[in-house]
Every structure is written in C-alpha cells, then in structure tokens.
Amino acid sequence: MKPSLFTKHLIASTLHSIGLLEWKLKRYAGKNFVILMYHRIVSPKDAGTHIQPGMYVQAETFERHLQFLINNFNIAPLSEVPLITRNKPGTARSKPFCFLTFDDGWKDFYDHAYPLLKAHQAPATVFLPTEFIGTNDCFWTDRLAYLFSSEGFNPLRKTNIFSDRPLIAKLLRLQGSPEKQLEAAINILKHYREDIINEVLMVLEENLNITAIPAGRTFLTWDEVREMSKSGFISFGSHTANHKILTTLSDEEIYLELNAAREKLIAEQVADPSCIPFCYPNGNYNDKIASMVKESGYAMALTTKQGWNNKHSDPFQFRRIGIHQDIISTEPMYGCRICNIF
C-alpha cells in the first residue's frame, strides 16, 4: 500500500530535520546527476483549471524550488551533460549536478518560469512540439480535460447511447474523483493512434454540443522562443513535430516527426545543430525508437523513467524526476522527491 500524502509529509519532515536529505545529496555529488522534469508553471488562479494535477507547479512554489536547487546543486545547461559524464575519476565536487527541463513549450513558461530563471540566472531546456509553437492549437489531453469538466459530462455518463462504441463507453464508466477519472482516461487513450483519439473526442463534443478548445493561446510563439534563446541560459530541444506518441507510429512516421522537428529548430535558429536534445512524448519509446533518435542526429534523449543518471547511463535513455505541485509543495517533500524517496 502506498503511503498517504500526510504520511509522506511526516516522513519528509523527519528526514529533513535529521539531516538525512543533505547527507544523501552529498553522496550523489561524486558520480551522479539528476534531470528534473517540469511541464507548466502557472499562477494560483490557473492551477487546476482544465489542467491535469500532474502537469503543473505554481509560480511561488517554483521560486522556492530554485532557491533549494541553488543551495544544494550545480545547476547546469543540458549541453554540459557530455562533459560531466566524461569527468575524470577522483574529481572533487561539493554538489551534484542538476539539469532543469520543461516539456511541451507552454506559454506560461514564458510568463512565469522564464522571469524567475532569468532573475536567478538558472539555465533550463524547453522541449518544443514544433508544429504547435505559434499556434492556437491544443493537445488532445487538454481537449479531454475540458470535456471531463463540462457541465453536461456527468449526465452523459448515465446514458447508454455509446453501447456500440466500447472505447467511449469505457471512458464513461470510469470511477473516482474527477481528477482520477481524467488521469485514467488519458492513460487509456494514449495507447491509441491520434486519429482514433480525435474521433472519440469529436463524438463526445457532438453529444455535449461543445467545442473542447481552451480559450486563448497556450503555446509559445517563435518570437518568444528566439527572445529566450538569445538570453543565453534558455535552450531548446525537440519534442517531435506534432507531439505524437512514437510507439503508435510506423517507422516512416517516426522519422518524419524526428526530422521535421529538428529541421524546424535549426531553421528558426534556436538550437545548435551539433547538440540538439530530444524528449519522448509521454515518455513512450523502445530500444528501436531510441536508435532512430540517435540516427536522426540528436545528441541525447530524455525519458519519463524516474531516477538519477551517471556516466554509465545510456544518453538516449536518460532518466528524470517528475515534479508537480501536489507532491512537492514543501521543501522536505521536494527534497525527498529529488532524492528518489517518493
């Protein structure tokens, strides 16, 4: 049985008070490094509004994170990973290295994260789904969140009009809190090709008589990307062209996603062609896809598998520690998360 959030808080506070977290971080300093995975940095009024709980951190919380990281880590740009992994044995390091990454290229990164990173001169990498940048489009997960939170969704669940559509019927039968239902629905749909997902969403939209598109722009523009790139401490990598889950695609489709995104980053002059990192959408990949990423000219690839890395880690299967608001609102909880305790 997983410990409750209250129990986690209690354990984290105890470990922090007796100095165990500080001791553990010092143990990591010699040969390991951690890559942190963020998605959205939002204002309190936007938190929880059509956003998955595991997708955001509030801006005030993120500023506390930065201060913790500055005190306990060497925060470095992702381009320095090869240098660190080639570090000679016996080289003394008082602090472990930490790399900040942000998936998806949300507009709120520019609004909330960028000013804080700039103020603290903390380097970070943003992974862009290049076809979404500068558009008013949205991910299918956001459309689904909008549908699940609509007024007509619960009444729709009580009907049996989808008996001939087993996938939709399965989504409507999900139990638990609205947040858990949404997470479960996303976990079900992400195993399908996007054309099937879009068909499901269109059917639900028609029956709810709504268009499930969040109001306003949610992604960065290329002008914003270029401005941040010129700052010298924000870099950019590829999150494919269309944020499609690669394990659902053919080899030809995978190469198209990889190459189109890489070429766009180079054309917009926001990435060094010799060192463009890649990030697997939803973390879905296999050894074959990892090899295809390498063949496409990327320098490294990041997964969503939880953990730290060292010089023996496969650079196309780097692990990360996912960070989101509901589990890291306090410094002890944040420290335990980074130390891979929770």
N, C-alpha and C positions, 0 to 999 in steps of 0.2 A: 504494500500500500504506500502510495506517495505521501510524504508529509504535507500537512495543510500549510497555507500561506502564513498563518500565525506561528506554526511550529518552525517554519523556515526563518521567520524574523527572529524568533527566540534563539535559534542555533547560530544565526549570523551575528547577532549582537554579542553572544558569548564568545565566539571565535575571534571577533574583532577586539573585545575587551581584554582577552588574554594574550593578544599579540600573535595569534596563530596565522592570520592572514598576511601580516607583514613578513613573518618568517617564511611562509610558503612562497611569496613573491621573490624574496631574496634567493630562495632555492632555484627559482626559474631563471634568475639573471644570467647564469653562465652559458646556457646552451639552448634555451627555448625562446620562442617569440609567439605572441598572440595577435590574431587579426580579429577585430571586433566588427560585428555586422549590425548596422542600423538601417532603418528604412526611412521613416518620416519623423521630422522634428516639428511639432505643432504647438500652437497656443492652447491654453486651457479650454477656451470656448470651442475649439475644433476637435478636441480629444473625444473620441467615442462617437462622433457624428459620422455615420456611414463609413467608419474606418475600423478594420479588424483590430481587436485588442493587441495582438502580437505584432502590429505594424508601426507603432509609434512610440515616441518618448516626448514628453512635454519639454519645452524650451528651458524652463527653470531647472528641471531635473538634468538636462543635458549639460548645462553650465556647471552643475555640481560634479558631473562625471568628468568633465575636462579638468577641473581642479584636482580631483582624485588621481587622474592619469598623469598630470604634470608632476604631482608629488611622488608618484610611485613607478613611473615608466619613462623610457626614452621614446617619445612619440616620433616616428619617422615616416617619410613618404614610402609608398609601396614599391617604388622603383629601387629602393635600397635593400630589398629582401635578398637579391642575389649576393650582395656584398656581405650581408650578415651571415648568410649560410656558408660563405667561404671564410668566415672568421677563423683565424688560426687558433688551435687549441691552447688554452692557458691564458688567452687574452682576458684581462680583468674587466668585468662590467658590474657596476654597482646596482644597476636597474635593468630589468628585462626590457626588450623592445616591444612596442605596441604599434599596430597599424589600424587606422580608422577607415572603415569603408561604409558607403551608403548605397543601397540598391535602388534602382528604378528611376532616378532623376526627377524627383518630385519638386514642384515649385517651392514648397515650404522649406526645402534645403536652403534655397537662396534667401528666403525671408527670415529664417530663424537660426539655422545652423551656421551658415556662412559668416554672418556678423560675429558670432561667438568664436568660431575658429580663427577668424581674422584678428580679433582682439587678443587672443591667446597665442597667435602665430603657430597654430597646431595644424600640421599637414593632414590631408584626408584625400581619399579617392572616391569618386562617384561613378557608378556603373550605369551607363545610359542605354535604354532601348531606343535606338536612334530614330526609328520611324515615328515614335511618339513625341519626340522633342520638337517644340514649337507648334504643337497642335492642341486642339481642344478634345482630343480623343481620351478614352479612359480604358483601363484594364477590365477584363470580364469579371474579375473578382470584385471590383468596385460596383459594377452594374448589379451583381448578385447581392452585395451588401445593401444597396439601395432597395432592391426588390424585397428582401427579407425584412426591412424596416418599414415598409409601406403599410398604410392602414388596412388595405384590402388583403394582405397576405394571409393573416390568420383565418379569416373566413374562407379563403380559397382552400386552405388545408383541410377543411371539413367536407369538401366536395369529393366526389369520386369520378369527376369528368375526365381524369387522366388515367383511367384503368388500362387504356390501350397504349400508354406511354410509361413503361415501367421505370425509366430513369427519373422522370419528373415526379412520379408517384413516390419513389423512394426519397426524394428530397423533401416532399411534403409530409412524410411520416417521421421525420427526424424529431427527436425529443430533447428536452433540456432547456437551458436558458437560451435566449435569442443569440447570445454570443457563441455558445457551444453548437447551436444549430448551424450557424453560419460557417464556423470552422469545419464542422463535419461535412457540410455541403461542398465547400471548397476542396476538401480532401478527396471527396468522391469524384468531382468533376475534373480535377487536374490530371486524371489518368486517361481522359478522352481527348481526341483531336479538337482543335478550336472550332472547326465547322460544326461539330456536334454540340459543343458548349453554346455557341451562338444560337443554334436552333432552339435549344432548351430555353435560353434567355428570351428569345423573341416570342415563344409560345406563352411564357409567363407574363411578359409585358402586355401581350394582346389580351390575355384574360384579366389582367389587373387594370387594363386601359391606361397605362402609364409608359413613359419612355424613361428607362432607368439610366439616365446620364447625369452625373453630378453637375451642378451649375458652376460655370466659370472654368478657367484654365487650371489644371492640376499638375502639369509638367513644366519643366524648364523650357526656356527659349534658347536658341543658339547664341543670341546676343548675351544672355546671362551666362551661358557656358563659357563663351570666349572671355568675358569680363573676369570670371573666377579663375580661368586658366592663366590669364595674364598676371594674376596676383602672386603666382609663384609657389603657392602652397596648397592649391586645389588642383588635383589631376583627375583625368577621366579615363574610364575603361569601357569595354563593351559588355552589354547585357543582351546581346543579339540585336537584330533589327526590329523584330516585332514581338519580342518577349514570349515567344512560343516555347512550350516545354519540349526540349530537344528529343526526349525519349519517345515522343509520339510522332516524330517526323521520319521521312526517308533520308537516306544518306545525302541525296541531291539537295533536299530541302534544308538539311543541316548546314551544308557547305554554303548555300545561298544566304542563310541567316548570319553565319560567321563572317563571310567575306563582305557582305553588304554593310554590316555594322563597322567593320574595321576600315573599309574604304571611306565611309562617311566621316568617321572621326579624323582621318588623315586629311580629307578634303576640307573639313571645317577648321583645320589647323589647331586642334585642341588635344592632340596626342602625339607623342614621339613615336614614329613608326617602328623604331628599334625596341621599344619597351611598352607595348600595349597589353594591359592585363585583361582578363576575361572573367566573367562571373556567370555560373549556370543558372538560368531562370528556374526558380523554385527549388534549386539545388539538385534537379534531376539530371543524372548523367550515368554513363558506364565507361569502362576502360576504352571501348572503341571510340566513343564520343570525345573522351579526353585526348586520344591520339589525333583525332580530327582537328581539335582546337589547336594542338601543337603544330600540325601540318599547315594550318591556316595562318601561321606567323605570329601567334600570340606569345607573350613572354611567360605567362603563368595563368592558372585558372583557380578560382575560389569556389568552394562548395558551401553547403549549409551544415555539413557534418560538424558536430561540436567537439572542440578540443584545441590544444596548442600544437605548434609545429616546431621542428628542429631541422638541422642540416640534412637529415636523412629523409625528410618528408618529400613526397612526390610534388614538384612545383605545379603540376596540373591537377592536383587533388588536395590543395591546401585546405585545412580545417579553419573554422571560425567559431566565435562565441556570439550567439544571437542576443541582442539587447532590446528589451521592450519594457514599457512603463509599468506593467502590472507586477513585475517580479523584482524590479531594481530601484524602487523609489527611495531607498535609504543607502547610505554609504556602505554599511556592513553587508547588505544584500547585494549591492553592486560588486563589492569585493569578492564575495562568495561565488557570484556568477562568473566573474572573470577567472577565478581560481578553479573553475570547473567543479565546484562542490554542489551547486544546484543547476 
